[in-house]
Amino acid sequence: MNVQALTTDPTGLCFVSYRRTRLSEVETLIRSFHERGVPTWQDVKNLDETHTNSELRRVLKDSSTANAVLWISPDVSGSDIIRRVEAPLIMSRADNEDDAFFVIPIAAGGADYAGAAEAVGEDLSLATLEEWNIRKISNDPAKEADARMVAQRVLSRRLRAVNNVLDSDEPIRLGLFARKRPPADNDFALALDWEGRIANRHASETIWKRHLLPAVSDVVDAIEQFGGGRSVVASGLPTISAAFALGRGFMSPRGIDAAWLQFNPASGEVRWSLREQREHIDLAVRSRDKDAGANDLAVLVSVSVPVEHAWAASKAELPSFRALVDVRLKEEGNTVLTAGQALEIAHQVVDAIRKARNEFRPKGPVHLFMAAPVGLSFLIGQLSNTLGPIRVYEHDESGTVGRYVAGPLIIN
């Protein structure tokens, strides 16, 4: 990272200033931030048992505080802490042109621009707020769409700030965490925190449609627009479906060089990407006819262990399938793949799906059942353009062989 005259770490925390009377809508806002990789500082969760004003001043002057959101509702007028401590410090720091720190002021709770200025008091004039392009939210209380709008704004500003301090050859580091929260100390530009949405590897269709898939879309769009054309290197602790969804976001036609850092017991993290040289690996690839009256296509990918036993145990909960594609290693148990071998498997899986679509003409979605490293799911997602809707399944380890539980239907 370039050493510049910037006092702020642009990958740091977003300070959220608000009245606790607005806690419910601010919790929605913060969750939207976390889903898009923006970590936050919030008084009810991060304020230590210490002198409040002193701690707020310390946090707002700390280089690890990257930006702030001023949630200005009419009841801010009754908060001396916001009016006399938080807001003046935030605006003063944002006014420093040599600092990467930025602020997003929001007129919320039915406040208009004049009302917002009146709420924060004489220390911050209406002219000052207008200078910072205050955003107005009409809904009271704010809705999820409002929270998403603010999160998108913070996301774009954050990526521009990160791009400004990275060396020319440095990638954007992206974390994806669905099985536990991101570590507090990390060097990710964005660390998507889905732990609160996904429990035991599973989330409902509603959660995927309303929250997680839109988060992927927003992150990839922001990287494409404000990432300076940089490559992306992703890692973390996702589920199979989360890794696929992220890979699908970075589908190859978008032209973004995105890789997954896959852990290898022998050599540590290894970069898996579409730019690697494909390497031969012995695979058995078979397709077979099933129910002529059905519409969907089942795809079984066995790398870590055979899929068919858990798949068979799940049949009562699965639809009928027009055909089945089975891709497996000829030598079972060889789960330590090179980057080139992983890419070869991904290509063969996608090629087999396309051939099965041409041969059996299924009208419904692809159903993907995998026992494989998450990095392979990411690669298949990247190559999945023209395959149509795909439903990704997660393995549930209950019972002797476990079973597969339906994950998200990913359309775009």
N, C-alpha and C positions, 0 to 999 in steps of 0.2 A: 504494500500500500504506500502510495506517495506520502512523503513528509511535506505537508503544506502548512500555511499559516492558519490552519483551521483548529479551533480548540475543541471541536465536537467530534465524537465518534459517530458517524452516520448510521452505524449498525446497532446503535444503542436503543434505549427505551423511549417510548412515547409517554410523556406525562399528561395525564388527563385531569383537568381542573373542572370541577362541577359542584353543585350543591347536592348533599346527600338526599334531599327530597326528590331528586331525579335519578336515584340509584338504579331503579329498574331499567329505564331506557339506556342509561350509561353502561349497565352490564351487557345489554344487547350490543352496544357499540364496541365494547372491549372484546367481546367474543368474536365479533366480525373482524376486528384487528388481528386477533390471535390466529384465526383460521387462514388469514392471508399473510401470516409470517411476521407481523409487527408486534414485538413484546411491549408491555405497558408497565407504567408505574401508577398505582391507584392507592389512595390513602387507606381505604378499608382493608387492603391486602398487603401493602408494602410499608406502611408507616410503622417504624419501630417504637418501642416504649421509651420515648425520649421527649424532649421539649419540642412541641409541634412546629412552631414557627422556625426554630433553628434548623430542624430537620428538613423542612420544606425549602428553606434557603440553600441548604447544602445540596439537596437533590437537584434543584433548578440551576445551580451553578456547576454541577458535576459534568465533566466531559462525556460521561456515559449516558447522559440524557440527551437524546438526539433531536427531539422535537416536542411540541406540546399541542394539545387540542384544548381550546377554551370553550367550554359548553356553557354559553351565556343564556340562562333562562331568567325570567323576571325576578325570581327569588334570590338570585345572586346579590341583589341589592341589600339583602340582610346578612351577608357574609363578609365580615371584616377581613378574614383570612384571604379570601379570593380578591377582594377589592384592594387591599393594602399590601398583600404579600405576593400571592401567586401571579395575578395578572400583571402588575408592574414589572416583576422580575422577568416574566415570560416575554413581554413586549420589548423590554429593554435589551434582553439578550438577542431576540430576533432582529433587532434594529442594527446589530453589529455586522457590517458587511464582510468582516474577516472571519466570521463564524458560520459554520454550516448549519447551525441550529435554525429551525423554522417553526412557525406557528400557524395553525388552522383555526381561526375564530369562527364559532358557529352561533348564530342567533336561534335559540331553541325555545321550546315551551310557549310558543305563540308570540315571542318577542319579535318586533320589527327592528330595523337598524337603529332608530332613535331610542327604542326601548332597551336595546342591548347596550347602547352607550350610557343611558341613564342608570342601568343596572350595575355596571362596573364602576360608575362614579366619576368624580372629577379628575382622578389620576389618569384616566384614559378617555380621551375625547372621541366624539363621533368621527372626526377627521382621521384620527389615528386608526380606528377600526376600519374605516373605508379604505384607507391606504393599504391595509392588509387583505383587502378583498373578502370581507366577511361573507360567510355563506348563511343562508336563511333556510330553516326547516319549517314548513307550514304545519305539518302534523303535530298534534299535541295530545298524547305523548308521541315521540318519534317512533316510526315503524322500522321494520327490518330493512326496507329499501332505503330509508334515510341513513341508517347505520352503514349500509353497504356503500352508499355514495361518499360518505365521509372517509371510510376505509380506503376506497379507491383513490381519493385525493391524497391521503397520507402515503399510500403505497407509491404513487407516481413521484411525489416529492422525495421520498426516501431513496428510491432507485436513482433518481438524478443526482442526489447527494453522494450516494455510494459510487456511482460512475465517475464522479469528479475526482475522487481520491484514489481510485485503483490505478495501478500501473497499467500500461497499455496492453500487456499480455495476460493480465489477471482475469480469471473468470468470475462470474457472479456465483457465489456459494449459496445453495438453496437446501434447506433442511425440511424433511417431511417426517413428522412424528405423529403416529396414530396409536401406538401401543403404550407410550408414556410421554410425559411432557418433555419439551426440549431442555437440555441442560441450561442452567442459569448463565453460565459463562460459556459462550460459544462465539465463533467467528463467522456465523452465517449472515449474509445480507438480509435474508428472510428465513425464518424458521417456522414453518406452518405447524401450528399446534392444534391437532384434531383429537387429542386424548379425551376431551370432554364430550365429544360427539360420538366416538367409537368405543364401545365396551366389549371386551373379549373378542376383538377383531370384527365386530358386527355393528352396523348402523341401519336404521330403517330406510326405506326408499324415500320417505319424506325428507329425512335429514340429508340424504345425498342430493336430492333435487333442490332443496331450499338453501342449503348451506355449503356443502363440501364441493360439489361440482361447480357452482358459481365462484367459489374461492379459487379453484384451479384456473378457471377462465380469466378471472381478474388478474391473477399473478402472471400468467403467461402473456396476456395482453400488455400488462405494464412493463414486463421485461422486454417485449418486442418493441414497444414505443420509447421507453426511457432507459433501456439498458446499454445503449451505445453500441449495439451490435456485438456485444460480448458473448462468449460461450457461457454455458451454464453447467455447473457440476453439482449434482444433487446427491444427498445421502440422508441417513436417519434410521428410524425404526417404523416403517410403514407396514400396512397389511398388503397382501397380494392385490386386493382391489384398489387400495389407495395408490400403490405404485403404478398400476395399470392406468388409473385415471390421470395421474400426473404425466405419464408417458404419452397418453392420448392427447393431452393438452399440447405437448411438444411434438405433434405428428410431423413426420418428415417434410411434407409439403410447405410447412411454415418456414423452413430454412434456418431454424435456430439450432445451433450446435449444442445439444444437451446430452450429458452423460450421467450415468449412475455410478457411484463408488460402491462396489460390491465387496464385502469383506471376504477375504481368502485366508483360511487358517495358517497357510504356509507363508504368505507374503504380505498380509495386511490388506489394506484397501486397494482394489484394482479398478481402474476406470473401464466401464463397459459403455460403449457408444456405437452408433451406426457408422462411425468413421473408422472403426477397427477393420483389420483384414479378416475376412471369414476364414475359419479354420475347420478342416474336416473333423467330424465326429460321427461315429456309427449310430445311426438312428433307424428305428423301425417305424415307418409311416404307413398307416392303413386307413382306408375309408370303407364303410360298409352301409348298405341299405338297411333302414329300420321300418318305420311305419309310413306307408305310402300316403296315408291320410293326414299326417302331421305336417307342421310347418317349420319347426325349429331345427337347429343344427347343434349337436353336442360335440365339444372338442375336449379331449382328455390329453393332458400333457404331463407325462411322468418322468421326472428327473431325479428328485430326491428319493421318492418311493413310488411304487405303483399307485395309480389313482383309482383303478377300477373297483377295488374292494369298498372304499368309502362311497364311491359313486353308486355302486349297486345297493348299498345300505340306505341310500337317499332316494331311491326310485319312487317311493310312495309320495314324495313331496315334489317330484319333478314333472314337467310336462312330457308328453310323448314327443319323440324326435323323428324327423324325416330321415336323418342319417347321422352317423357317428364318425368322427375323425379321431384316430388314436395315434399319438406321437410319443415315442418312448426311447430311452437309451437301450441299445442292445445289451450293453453291459450294465446291469442294475447296480446302484449304489455308488456310482462315480459322480458325486455331487460337487467335486472341486473342479470347476470349469475355468478355462482360460477365457479372456474377453472374446477372442475369435470364435471359440466353440459356442459361447452363449449367443453370439450374433448369428451363427449358422443355424442353431436351433430355432431362434426367433424367425428367421427367414423361412425355414422349412415349415414351421407351424402356420405362418401366414399364407405361404404358397398352397399348403394342403387345404386350408379353409377356402381359398379362392377356387381350387379345383373341385372341391365338394359342392360349392355353390353352383358351379357350371354344370356338374354332372347330375345332382339331385334336385336342383332348383327349389331349395327351401325358401318360403316366403317370409318366415319369421326371423327373429334374432339369433345370433350365435350365443351359445351358453358355454363359457370357458371354465373348465375345472383344471386346476394346476396343483402339482406338488413340485415346487421348483423355487430357486432363489428369487427374491423380490426384484432383483435387477433384471431377470429375464422377463418378468411381467412388465416392467418399465419399457424394455426394448420392443416387446410385442405391441404394447400400446402405441409406441412411436410409428410402427409399421402398419397400423390397423386402418389407414385410410382406404376407402372403397369397400370395407368389409361390412358396413352397415351397423345397426345397433348391436352391442355386445353386452351380455350380462355376465359379470364376473362373480365367481363363487368363492366363499371362504370355508376352509376346513374347520369343523367343530370336532374337538378331540374326545367328546363324550362317547362312551361305549368302547367296544373292542377295537374296531377299525375307524371309528369316527363316522362323520357324515358331512355332506356339503350343504351349506346354508346360502341361500340366494343373496347376492350383494347387489350393487347398483346396476341398472340398465343404462349404459352410457351410449348416448345417441350421437352427439357431436364430437 
